[in-house]
């Protein structure tokens, strides 16, 4: 496949070759995630290709090729590489369980394969959108559903570290009468669930315009045992019927995706009680480096196109600088915007005061 004995190629050639190999790795991870191969190997213990195929209801020949790739790529272990193909036994390395199986771990990364495959589905439409300046249609949930990529952050950090580090907010969330929280653009609800789990008095209303996301969020709340205090609505939070009800309004990593962020923040402000706060978490970037490269990549293929279908779009994109969020908030009627001293890998937290 690769040329041998030729002069050294330009560095970009090698970079693209490695990128191609990484993309293929993610496609194969996608298969392992979608078909439950990682989970079955972890739960059932070492297996031959036939045994793993039987556990997962899949075809042995495909599973054998998948296992061989995973062993070559270093994702799984093989006991005796010299054994006949049908006799080789494969196992999941203990330190890969968090990365490939445990969805609540901060190290869980198998969702990245889902994200990449779903983004690739829209590339033909994105080519046309570049020509017309319009947006691209949203992806249906099926066949795999949307990955819960922020779930580990919410479950492990939101209620245990981030909110407790904001004294005024923390005091209100533990006080009587029970605080009311509006979680705007809540997606599949893990932020709402996490707040309810760590603050057993609060009542949370999650709002999202995606009915499929709201249905999944409702299931997630029920499975977590907080359904009595967490409700989800496939509704616009700007509905006047919700005005003035909430002590805290949260928007986590969503403002940059909104075609009309000022209107969204104005709606968030209307939800607040006179003494309430809005808490916004957004991606932040540094002047250069892999973090900004990563964020810009998602901005090109997903975040910006999602907002471009609205003729009145602000066209924010994923690379949101603090001055951009501050300008949106002040235009929406907030009196002040404070950058909170919460250290995270990708987000910056803001408190918006009405």
C-alpha positions as MATLAB code, in Angstrom:
seq = 'XXXXXXXXXXXXXXXXXXXXXXXXXXXXXXXXXXXXXXXXXXXXXXXXXXXXXXXXXXXXXXXXXXXXXXXXXXXXXXXXXXXXXXXXXXXXXXXXXXXXXXXXXXXXXXXXXXXXXXXXXXXXXXXXXXXXXXXXXXXXXXXXXXXXXXXXXXXXXXXXXXXXXXXXXXXXXXXXXXXXXXXXXXXXXXXXXXXXXXXXXXXXXXXXXXXXXXXXXXXXXXXXXXXXXXXXXXXXXXXXXXXXXXXXXXXXXXXXXXXXXXXXXXXXXXXXXXXXXXXXXXXXXXXXXXXXXXXXXXXXXXXXXXXXXXXXXXXXXXXXXXXXXXXXXXXXXXXXXXXXXXXXXXXXXXXXXX';
ca = [
       0.000    0.000    0.000;
       2.881    2.369    0.783;
       5.719    3.238   -1.560;
       9.067    1.769   -0.556;
      12.530    2.966   -1.461;
      11.439    6.423   -2.614;
      12.784    9.772   -1.534;
      11.380   11.209    1.656;
       7.919   12.653    1.162;
       6.927   16.146    2.294;
       5.848   16.205    5.970;
       2.237   16.851    4.988;
       2.114   13.532    3.148;
       3.014   11.670    6.324;
       0.576   13.734    8.337;
      -2.277   12.878    5.979;
      -1.303    9.206    5.965;
      -1.516    9.132    9.738;
      -4.815   11.004    9.616;
      -6.186    8.407    7.218;
      -5.110    5.610    9.540;
      -6.683    7.386   12.523;
      -9.935    7.810   10.604;
      -9.991    4.105    9.778;
      -9.375    3.307   13.451;
     -12.435    5.384   14.369;
     -14.597    3.638   11.773;
     -13.654    0.283   13.281;
     -14.286    1.624   16.800;
     -17.717    2.721   15.544;
     -18.487   -0.892   14.641;
     -17.358   -2.116   18.048;
     -19.494    0.481   19.816;
     -22.614    0.015   17.663;
     -22.518   -3.777   17.746;
     -21.733   -4.068   21.452;
     -18.485   -5.908   20.780;
     -16.465   -3.994   23.367;
     -19.087   -4.462   26.064;
     -19.487   -8.176   25.344;
     -15.746   -8.739   25.418;
     -15.441   -6.850   28.691;
     -18.397   -8.474   30.423;
     -17.978  -12.030   29.152;
     -14.210  -12.239   29.353;
     -11.711  -13.527   26.772;
     -13.275  -14.955   23.634;
     -12.563  -16.396   20.236;
     -14.155  -14.754   17.232;
     -16.879  -17.414   17.214;
     -17.624  -16.906   20.908;
     -17.803  -13.135   20.581;
     -20.008  -13.457   17.506;
     -22.359  -15.717   19.462;
     -22.503  -13.251   22.352;
     -23.418  -10.354   20.072;
     -25.521  -12.019   17.377;
     -23.043  -11.145   14.635;
     -21.260  -13.012   11.827;
     -18.078  -14.797   12.868;
     -16.051  -13.915    9.769;
     -16.690  -10.191   10.222;
     -15.962  -10.399   13.949;
     -12.699  -12.240   13.270;
     -11.514   -9.458   10.966;
     -12.598   -6.848   13.486;
     -10.712   -8.578   16.311;
      -7.574   -8.927   14.216;
      -7.655   -5.233   13.384;
      -8.224   -4.338   17.025;
      -5.295   -6.489   18.106;
      -2.993   -5.029   15.456;
      -4.089   -1.513   16.411;
      -3.536   -2.187   20.116;
      -7.157   -1.819   21.240;
      -7.513   -5.442   22.444;
      -5.073   -8.159   23.500;
      -4.601  -11.565   21.858;
      -3.343  -14.482   23.948;
      -1.455  -16.418   21.283;
      -0.993  -14.646   17.952;
       0.501  -17.816   16.430;
      -2.642  -19.894   17.055;
      -5.017  -20.697   14.223;
      -7.293  -17.761   13.425;
     -10.368  -19.537   14.765;
      -8.604  -20.514   18.012;
      -7.142  -17.142   18.961;
      -8.580  -15.701   22.147;
      -8.934  -11.971   22.590;
      -9.455   -9.887   25.717;
     -10.023   -6.305   26.747;
      -7.041   -4.694   28.521;
      -8.088   -3.445   31.956;
      -6.890    0.082   31.265;
      -9.044    0.269   28.114;
     -12.328   -0.382   29.914;
     -12.817    3.251   30.908;
     -12.022    4.431   27.390;
     -14.183    1.992   25.440;
     -16.894    0.712   27.810;
     -17.560    2.890   30.871;
     -19.833    5.700   29.700;
     -19.608    7.558   33.013;
     -15.819    7.738   32.979;
     -14.133   11.014   32.083;
     -11.853    8.893   29.888;
     -14.709    7.382   27.841;
     -13.953    8.091   24.186;
     -15.786    5.537   22.042;
     -18.400    8.209   21.365;
     -15.832   10.008   19.206;
     -16.332    7.337   16.555;
     -20.096    7.951   16.567;
     -19.515   11.692   16.247;
     -17.136   11.314   13.297;
     -19.368    8.913   11.384;
     -22.419   11.125   11.895;
     -20.498   14.211   10.786;
     -19.342   12.401    7.649;
     -22.905   11.633    6.631;
     -23.591   15.306    5.967;
     -20.495   16.130    3.933;
     -22.254   15.955    0.519;
     -24.855   18.455    1.746;
     -22.109   20.604    3.247;
     -20.346   20.810   -0.128;
     -23.523   22.308   -1.584;
     -23.994   24.608    1.414;
     -20.529   26.070    0.788;
     -21.733   27.025   -2.689;
     -25.088   28.466   -1.648;
     -24.334   29.903    1.778;
     -27.279   28.038    3.290;
     -27.487   25.486    6.049;
     -27.763   21.708    6.000;
     -30.630   19.601    7.331;
     -30.335   18.093   10.803;
     -29.378   14.454   11.020;
     -32.040   11.952   12.069;
     -31.193   10.074   15.228;
     -31.293    6.680   13.651;
     -29.516    4.404   13.125;
     -27.255    5.020   16.121;
     -28.716    7.953   18.013;
     -26.701   10.919   19.182;
     -23.636   10.295   21.321;
     -23.763   11.535   24.942;
     -20.332   13.092   24.648;
     -20.734   15.445   27.634;
     -22.273   12.853   29.951;
     -19.063   12.087   31.911;
     -18.356   15.788   32.493;
     -21.817   16.390   33.850;
     -21.987   13.229   35.976;
     -18.533   13.654   37.512;
     -17.927   17.402   37.592;
     -21.016   19.586   37.276;
     -22.649   18.984   40.648;
     -19.556   17.767   42.476;
     -16.991   20.379   41.513;
     -18.174   23.155   39.206;
     -21.394   24.336   40.876;
     -20.020   24.012   44.427;
     -17.177   26.325   43.403;
     -19.681   29.177   42.822;
     -20.592   30.103   46.434;
     -23.798   32.092   45.804;
     -25.180   29.497   43.412;
     -24.243   26.597   45.663;
     -25.889   28.198   48.698;
     -29.137   28.693   46.807;
     -29.170   25.141   45.461;
     -28.917   23.625   48.945;
     -31.313   26.066   50.631;
     -35.045   26.193   51.269;
     -37.401   26.682   49.610;
     -36.170   24.281   46.919;
     -34.435   26.098   44.088;
     -35.906   25.929   40.615;
     -33.506   25.463   37.708;
     -34.179   25.841   33.986;
     -31.693   23.852   31.899;
     -31.965   25.368   28.412;
     -30.860   23.350   25.368;
     -30.540   20.372   27.699;
     -30.121   17.750   24.959;
     -30.364   14.252   26.387;
     -30.638   15.638   29.892;
     -27.443   14.595   31.627;
     -26.790   18.112   32.935;
     -30.283   18.221   34.461;
     -29.899   14.733   35.919;
     -26.474   15.544   37.374;
     -27.757   18.668   39.134;
     -30.688   16.757   40.621;
     -28.467   13.914   41.814;
     -26.026   16.166   43.650;
     -28.607   18.694   44.913;
     -31.497   16.603   46.257;
     -33.797   19.586   46.926;
     -33.751   21.246   43.504;
     -36.416   21.019   40.831;
     -35.130   21.083   37.265;
     -37.023   21.798   34.056;
     -35.058   20.881   30.940;
     -35.930   22.584   27.670;
     -34.930   21.445   24.207;
     -36.519   21.824   20.774;
     -35.467   18.293   19.739;
     -38.308   15.931   20.660;
     -36.059   12.866   20.294;
     -33.540   14.367   22.710;
     -36.314   15.142   25.202;
     -37.637   11.571   24.969;
     -34.164   10.193   25.701;
     -33.660   12.713   28.510;
     -36.905   11.571   30.125;
     -35.675    7.969   30.045;
     -32.324    8.996   31.482;
     -33.975   10.808   34.399;
     -36.166    7.792   35.154;
     -33.200    5.409   35.112;
     -31.275    7.747   37.425;
     -34.172    7.867   39.887;
     -34.789   11.633   39.678;
     -37.874   11.759   37.443;
     -40.013   13.230   40.263;
     -37.821   16.342   40.390;
     -36.685   16.603   36.758;
     -39.046   17.271   33.879;
     -38.219   17.753   30.242;
     -40.153   19.748   27.687;
     -39.889   19.815   23.907;
     -40.685   23.500   24.059;
     -39.260   26.945   23.484;
     -38.001   28.389   26.746;
     -39.050   31.825   25.455;
     -42.715   30.927   26.035;
     -44.083   33.681   28.335;
     -45.696   31.026   30.504;
     -42.307   30.153   31.964;
     -41.210   33.709   32.745;
     -39.884   34.661   36.168;
     -40.013   31.162   37.640;
     -36.380   30.180   38.086;
     -33.532   30.854   40.494;
     -30.949   29.582   38.035;
     -30.901   29.205   34.258;
     -28.138   27.082   32.736;
     -26.992   26.792   29.126;
     -24.162   24.338   28.612;
     -22.164   24.374   25.362;
     -25.105   25.452   23.223;
     -24.999   29.201   22.603;
     -22.465   28.832   19.792;
     -24.831   26.440   17.965;
     -27.800   28.816   18.132;
     -28.583   30.793   15.015;
     -29.991   33.654   17.136;
     -27.998   33.647   20.378;
     -29.138   37.094   21.523;
     -32.773   36.018   21.363;
     -31.923   32.822   23.238;
     -30.131   34.729   25.998;
     -32.992   37.222   26.176;
     -35.343   34.278   26.697;
     -33.033   32.934   29.426;
     -33.135   36.300   31.155;
     -36.938   36.303   31.078;
     -36.998   32.946   32.886;
     -35.174   34.306   35.914;
     -36.640   35.400   39.178;
     -35.555   38.895   40.181;
     -32.691   37.483   42.264;
     -31.658   34.738   39.853;
     -28.551   34.123   37.740;
     -27.813   32.616   34.369;
     -24.874   30.236   34.107;
     -23.406   29.715   30.639;
     -20.615   27.313   29.725;
     -19.017   27.682   26.325;
     -16.014   26.350   24.493;
     -12.967   28.523   24.709;
      -9.784   28.508   22.701;
      -6.200   29.555   23.003;
      -4.300   31.476   20.315;
      -3.023   28.301   18.649;
      -2.463   24.603   19.095;
      -4.413   21.380   18.897;
      -7.340   22.596   21.001;
      -8.155   25.380   18.555;
      -7.543   23.097   15.588;
      -9.969   20.571   17.072;
     -12.631   23.210   17.745;
     -12.319   24.754   14.308;
     -12.664   21.328   12.703;
     -16.001   20.754   14.408;
     -17.020   24.315   13.610;
     -16.519   23.765    9.882;
     -18.308   20.414    9.603;
     -21.039   20.790   12.231;
     -21.475   23.858   14.429;
     -21.518   26.594   11.792;
     -23.577   24.629    9.215;
     -26.190   23.867   11.898;
     -26.802   27.601   12.299;
     -26.562   28.741    8.685;
     -30.066   27.697    7.614;
     -31.624   30.690    9.384;
     -31.489   33.866    7.213;
     -31.054   35.890   10.407;
     -28.269   33.755   11.810;
     -25.479   35.240   13.876;
     -23.194   32.585   12.311;
     -21.158   32.270   15.500;
     -19.311   29.000   14.946;
     -17.695   26.903   17.649;
     -14.718   29.179   18.275;
     -16.478   31.614   20.603;
     -14.255   34.242   22.193;
     -15.223   35.783   25.549;
     -15.945   39.148   23.932;
     -18.479   37.501   21.628;
     -20.471   35.942   24.465;
     -20.267   39.177   26.465;
     -21.632   41.193   23.534;
     -24.518   38.772   23.051;
     -25.397   38.840   26.761;
     -25.340   42.619   27.069;
     -27.466   42.996   23.941;
     -29.920   40.500   25.467;
     -30.367   42.808   28.470;
     -28.072   41.314   31.086;
     -26.459   43.928   33.316;
     -23.094   42.236   33.654;
     -21.098   39.195   32.587;
     -18.548   37.576   34.880;
     -15.988   34.992   33.827;
     -15.940   32.398   36.591;
     -12.650   30.925   37.899;
     -13.604   27.345   37.061;
     -10.823   25.354   35.454;
     -11.908   22.959   32.710;
     -10.214   21.486   29.686;
     -12.499   22.905   27.009;
     -15.107   25.198   28.570;
     -15.209   28.630   30.105;
     -18.013   29.395   32.568;
     -19.820   32.733   32.682;
     -22.304   34.080   35.212;
     -24.810   36.461   33.647;
     -26.496   38.871   36.059;
     -29.864   40.394   35.016;
];
